[in-house]
Amino acid sequence: MPENADNQPVADGTAYLNLRLCYSRPIEVGDFVSTFTSLRNQFERFIRDNFPDLKDDTEICVKEVRKGSADIDFVAFLGGLYFAMEHSLVIEQFVKLYGGRLVNYFNPNGKDESASRSDLKDFMDAVTAIARDPNASSTLSAVSYEDGKKKVLAHVEFSTPQARTAVEQIGVHQKLLARNERSDSHRVLMVFSQSNVKNMMIGKRTGEKVVIESISDRDLPLVYASDLAEQQIKHEIREADDNVYKKGFVVDVNTEMRGDRPAAYFVTNLHQVIDLPDDQ
């Protein structure tokens, strides 16, 4: 039977988290600590969301640190009890859920729609150390022992190129959330002067132009700051029976300024679509 760091046998059913960081140069201390803190935060949030009765009595602790690259085992305690065989599914579920959310940011224009600002901070902290190293990787695994043998139940792995893409995409998502939370014009009437049926990258100019007379009488570029708002507005452009130029969109927007003049509109929310009078 395998042994742990204290040379004690590791019991069947023992489940824990293993984080392995491989790097080509020393990791900055702040990034190193933030990597662990982000993992703890996400695990505690997972327990709070899925096992609320245990949220006040949960700890995640370092079990073992091995030589070489940072190879660290974390053990989870609930109510002061060690995670045993019946909890291995919980560890596995956490890694699958966490990994499934994080990998969205490894692709250009990728994001996890359910991520909060605190989630995004954790995701950024999880990838920063790897992104700053020219040749590094990170692997988080849910590990169990069965019949005395180590078994990897689930894992998420990424390397420097993926981490650098994630840093960029998480940053974009953070800016979009900040814009959505502080829309500076609410329930204003927006009318198209130029439309585009193609889907565009969130946060990028679309080629479309709109007029919001309560802000400016000029037609200005439109930028979608919300996937939902884009889907709803594109539906009207593509599939509505009526001419989109005869419709008004009641929206929340942020106005990008250039000097003292509006330069573009970032739409964060669509409230209503109305038919415009024939003389408008």
C-alpha positions, 0 to 999 in steps of 0.5 A: 500500500502506498505511503504518505509524507509521514510514512503512513499507509494511504487508505483506499478511498482517500481523495485529494487535489494535486496541483503540479506546476512545472516552470523554467524559472523561479515564480514570483512569490505573489503569483505563487501564493495567488495560485493557491489562494485562487484554488481555495476560493473556488473550492469554497465557492463550490462547496457553498453553492453545492453543499450549503450545509457544509459551507461554514465548516470547510477547510482546504489544507496542504497535505504534502509538498514534493521536491522538484517542480511545485507538486502539492497535494491538498486535502479537504476537510468538512466538519473536521472529517477527512474526505474519504471514499464517499467524497471522492465524487465531490473532489472529481466534480469540483475539478471537472466543473472548475476546469470546464469553466477555466478552459473557456478562456484558452480560446480567443473570444472565449469566456464563462458566461456565469463568471462573476468578478470574483471568479475572474480574479481567481481565474486570473490568479490561477494562470498568471504565474504560468503566463509569465514563464516562457515554458511552464505548465499547470495541472490540477488533478482529482486523485484517489487511491483504489486497491492501493493504486493511485487513480486520476479521476479528473484533471485540467492542464494548461501551458504557457500559450494557453495561459497567455490567451487566458490572461487576455480573454479574462481581462476582456471579460473583466472590462465588459463586466465593469461596463455592464455594472456601470451603464451610464445611460439607462432605457434610451431609445436607439435607432439603427442607421447601418446594420450588420447580420454577422456575429462579431466578437464581444467588445469589438466594433461591429460595423453597425451604426446607431443614433441615440438622440438623447445623447447625440444627433450623430450616428455612431459605431455600435459595440455589443458589451453583452452576449444576450443583448447581441443575440436579441438585437441580431434576432431582430435584424435577421429574422424580424418581418419588419424593417429594422430601420423602422424599429426602436431599441430601448437599451442601456449603454455606456458612451465612449468619449473622444475629448468632449464628444461621444465616439461609440456606444457600448450596449449592455442591456436590451429592455424592449423593441418598439415600432417607430412612427411612420414619420420618424 
